Amino acid sequence: MATGTLRFVAIRHKVRLVLFLFIYADSLRCQQFVIPFRAPADCGAQELFDISSLSCARCGSNQLGSSTGLTCVCKTGYRSVTTDKASLTCQLCPPDQPAVTKDGFGCIRCPGSLSDEGKCLCPPARVLVERDVSGKLLDEARCETCDGNISALSVPSSSGDRCERCQATFIDTSCMCNPPNILAGGLCFPPGSLPTNVNPSVTYAKLKFSVQSAWFVKNLYSSSAACLVFSNLTACQALGNMCVMNMHSFSGVSNDACGLFNSIFRSMAAVSSTQDISYWRANLPWLYYGDEPGLASRVLQTDPIPGGFSFRGKNKNNDIKLLAAVYNVRGEFLRWERLGGNTLQLCPETAIKQAAAYSFGTAYKESCELSVAELMDSHPEPLFYDVFLDLGGGENRKLLPLPTLVYNQQYNGRFVNQESMKNWYLSRRIFLVDMLSGREKSVSSQPKVIRVASSVKIRFQMVPRTQKGQVYPPLMIVTYTDVPITDINTQTVSTTFAVEYDMDQSEARIKTDTALGVMGGVAVLYSLLKTVSWKRRIASPLIDAGTMLKFLLFYAGDLANVFFAVTVGTGLYWLIFYKTLKAQQFVSVLLPRPAQEEQFVTYIGCAFTLKAFQFLHKLVMQVSVDVFLIDWERPRSKSIRTVPGSSGEPKRDAAPVSIWRTYFVANEWNEIQTIRKISPTFQIMAVLFFLEVLGFSNLALRDPWSTLTRSSQAYTPPYSLILRYGLAATLWLCIGLLQVIFFTVFYEHFVEDKIRQFVDLCSISNVSVLLLPQRCFGYYIHGRSVHGHADTNMEELNNNLKREAESLCGQRGLLPNTDLQTFQVSLTNRLRSQYDRIREPLIRRNGPQRLIDASTANPFEQNIRAYHTMNHFLGSIIDHAHPDMDYIVKDKLVFERVIGMEFLEPSDKSIFYNDEAHSFSDVLFYGNEATLLIFDTLFFCVVDLGSQSFVLAAVLTYAQQMIFRLIRNFLGRKNLVNKTLVDERFLI
């Protein structure tokens, strides 16, 4: 029994153990590790912040947290006692030695008063001595007086614990700066060396106020005097820095920072210059180039820098090597620093992207918004840079100073650097962030205003007509923004760093304007020729407002072609000669800057606007062309049909001819009105495939590299509008031309030719087509069947086609033994007048209701009568049944075909010109492919230039193609119904 009980208890404990381990293991697997947040400021007065556990820990007995909060210190009146290497114990000093030594480990009696920290205090000009020369602690501290006489010339050190030799400017007979000498900045100056009423203000011209800078109050006079009297190098640099913080500005005030600097600069005219540079005086920093008129252009555009830049080959050189001498605000030289990465770039970017700024030919620009609070943390004091271009040279390494243009610089109240180059005042030294000069009360107070370099640009200018990649000295352009401080935690400031490249474009502009002028003059003559041809074709000798309007419309189209040719040629030129490395082994051309591309974009806008007028003009002409379908079919036999006659008896009449052939031809004509020699959908998809999928769009970037793929880590420069237009237009035209060649050479010959099929359909249907886009000029398609009848059954139709294929019947041509069925027709005025008289009732019927005669027959009968009359009239004309309106058939002269004008006027007889080119397609989209292709190209490019998106441009281009196609189909259908008298219900 006991054994069973023990076994039960053991099993029960095992089950509990298993459950405990299972629950514990599950809790370990699911546990989240969370700790409370603590900062040193959160710890109490008797606590420290434990950097190991990231929490607050309590200090020991008689201890307080230090000022940093990271350690513990003894309370006032307690000395430190070290019990071991890690722990600290505080012991109360005895009443007879209440003070604690400076090192905190001893107690001592003071000769005078105690400080708040419980340490001994000595009067001014005395030092505190707590130990003897052997280091033994004295029973009572002593306050020793430093001997300032000529025998010792000592003064208390800055820490007040020892005597040291006084500053050299004091050494005369004692260490006292006695009147009339002037004590400033810890230095002693002789009287009259410099006026003491210096102006410590910093001017913020954009904000229209000044600040009495605490830094200037403290250091301006002493730095100026030390520079002038003692030629102190650091003081001269500090004075120069204060002038730079005041934007290098000159005014009528001679005692501000820049006024004092220039006074000292002029006083050292007799002293030799530095580095053989006349603007760089000995002991002084080089701040200015000089104020002679036109000096800027001589510095920037006279002598190229030694060497040149190359993109390829064994002498490849496309690295921009900049070096800067860096000084702090006190004038101390810190280092030589290679400018790369984030030295001049305030925006936080990856090193790879920032390095792209120093690759020659890459247009670089980075902009961002920076927090004022972060700037104050990262730039508590300004650093100053004298920037140079490293020319290399091995042991004889040479540096070229970079001239600087500060946009904020003023000269007697004028912003001279925002005017023309002849008024520019070039300088040298720059800074990026100034959080110091805007402090009023003290140098440790919050600034009232900060000054940030919101724009830093480095601009290279190519030497004209260079073939060796030579450039002029690069110019650094700096613009500062003054930010009044209101709330540093919410305020931001924008900043930009850019590298630009410039080239004299005057010669290219002259060539472009010359090409436009010459080709524009030719366009005027060609438009006049078109207008004359149009006047002859409408048989109107008068020059009226309509004639002038027609000339302007012709000229708009021709001038659009001129602008298009010039702009595409220009874009293609830059695309080839700038982006192709073989063409630029040595740099010879640089892209126009965005501001210089504005005229080019204007030319593109002109080309698009004028081409749109031409397109709409052609569209209106096509939807208003006169069309008539001549049916040659005649009844085969007589049959009796009951019709009411005049005597009431049945009248024997001819069997009717089927109208379905005419409807079939009309439907086919309606379908081919908007066919083109290209596929618009394929065109757009192919262009997008090349640009976006294969990466051709990268060829439009403002850098010299022709690579199609770019790393996502690399910097992507902005697009050049000229390259973007040249690339898009060239690609669109090339794909379009390849489609036209494929369509006309292969597809029409081996698959389907709808234009020739329409001519064949006319012959099979026994229907001819007359098209008159102008009053007395048009096109004729001879569709008269060689078999006499087309309204037949399937067996006879097949036999007729077989006989025609085996040449067992006549040929289809208008003239005997010819196959030519298409003609250009030039009609006499008499024939056209008769044509208009037949159509006049229809014109009145389609006109205003007040012009319609109520006594006339109903509209349907009027249509039928007019149709038969016109069909009989035109058929008889073709059959030479009217000697007074006869015609002749002849070939056009080659020159007539070239200029598009007929030399002979049809005065007595109309003229049918043989037309093997099927030029009747000129009244269709098919015959105006060039106009449509150029219009689509310009539309695509204009949308892309405005949106910088090839995809959006493709979508909108496709949409406009579909819209104009619908408009053309709708209006063309209406015109076909009105002109051919075909019922619209039968047009599918």
Secondary structure, DSSP 4 states (H G I P E B T S, - for coil): -HHHHHHHHHHHHHHHHHHHHHHHHHHHHH---------GGGS-TTEEEETTTTEEEE--TTEEE-SSSSSEEEPTTEEEE-SSSS--EEEEPPTTS-EEPTTSS-EEB-SS-B-TTS-B---TTEEEEEE-TT-PEEEEEEEEEP--BTTT-EEE-TTSSSEEEPPGGGBTTBS---TTSEEETTEEE-TTSS-S----EEEETTTTEEEE-HHHHHHHHHHHHHHHHH--HHHHHHHHHHHHHTTT-B-S-SSSHHHHHHHHHHHTTTSPEETTEEEEETTS---B----TTHHHHHHHSSPPSS--BSSSTT-B-B--EEEEEE-TTS-EEEEEEE-TTSS--S---HHHHHGGGBTT--EEEEEEEEHHHHHHH-SS--EEEEEEEEE-GGG-EEEE--EEETT--BTTB-GGGS-GGG---B--EESEE-STT-SS-TTSPPSEEEEEEEEEEEEEBPTT-SS--BPPPEEEEEEEEEE-S-TTT-EEEEEEEEEEE---HHHHHHHHHHHHHHHHHHHHHHHHHHHHHHHHTT-----HHHHHHHHHHHHHHHHHHHHHHHHHHHHHHHHHHH-GGGGSB----PPPGGGGHHHHHHHHHHHHHHHHHHHHHHHHHTT-EEEEEE----SSEEE-----TTSS--EEEPPPPSHHHHHHHHHHHHGGG--SS-HHHHHHHHHIIIIIS-GGGGGBSSS---S---TTS--PPBPHHHHHHHHHHHHHHHHHHHHHHIIIIIHHHT--HHHHHHHHHHHHTEEEEEEEETTEEEEE----TTS--S--HHHHHHHHHHHHTT-S--SSSSTT----EEEEE--HHHHHHHHHHHHHHHHHTS-GGGS-TTSPPHHHHHHHHHHHHHHHHHHHHTT--GGG-EEEEPPPHHHHHHT--SS--SSSEEEEE-TT-GGGGGSSGGGHHHHHHHHHHHHHHHHHHHS-HHHHHHHHHHHHHHHHHHHHHHHHHHHHHHH---GGG--
